[in-house]
C-alpha cells in the first residue's frame, strides 16, 4: 500500500516543459545588452609585453605604464670566500669577492681574488677583473672585460671572455678564457654545488682547474693543465647575509707546471684546513 502511495505522489509532481530554447549552443547564448568582448592580450603565440598599454580595454585600463621589475637596477656586494688556510705551515689569508650593478639582463661586475702570506707578511697573488655580462639564456650570462694581475711581479693585463651560470641540478659554473698582453692564452674553470643538509647548514663541494696554451716560465706556468683544486666547506647561515664555515682544501700542480715547481723547490701538493665566512649585502 505504501509503495503505491509513493508512486502516485511522484506521478503527481509538475513536469517542466522543455523547449529547444533551453539548449542553445555557445554561439546562441543570450547575453546582457551591455555585454562586450574584452581584449585579453597577449593572444596565443604573441610575445609578452614589457609594459601595459594605456589604451587597453578591460581590467588593466587607467593605471598608466607600469615598469616590470626586471627593468630596475639592482646592486650587490658578495664575499664568496674570506678565509684562513693552513697550507701545511705556509699560512695564508684568501679572498674571493665581487660586486655588481645592473638589471636582470645587463650587469657590470668588479671582482677580485688573491692571497696574503701571513708568514711573509706580503701579498702572493692579487687580481682584479672588470666585466660586462649579458643574460643570453635562463640562468646563463656571457661575460667580457679585462683582468689585471697586480701580483706577482711583473704585473700583467688580460682580455677576458667567458660564461657564468647554473647547469642542471643546480651546479654553479664559471668558465673564463684569458689573453695576456703578451698573447699568452689560458682558461679557468670553477664549479660549486650547495647541498642543503638543513635550511641553514650547507655543505659546498668546490672544484677549480686552469689550463694554459702557452708556457710562461717566468710565472711558473707550464703548457697544458696547470693544476686542480678540490675542496669542501660546511657553512652555517646565521643570517642569509652572514655564514661562517669550516672546511678542507687540496691543491695539486700537474704536468709541466708541476715540473717547474719542483725545479724551484716548491710544494706540488698541499692540503689545507679552512676557516672563513661568506657574506653579502
Secondary structure by P-SEA (a helix, b strand, c coil): caaaaaaaaaaacbbbbbccccccccccccccccbbbbbccccccccccccccccccccccccccccccccbbbbbcccccccccccccccbbbbbbbccccccccbbbbbbbbccccccccccbbbbbbbbbbbccccbbbbbbbbbbcccccbbbbbbbbbbbbcccbbbbbbbbbbcccccccbbbbbbbbbcccccbbbbbbbbbcccccccccccccccccccccbbbbbbccccccccccbbbbbbbccaaaaaaaaaccccbbbbbbbbccccc
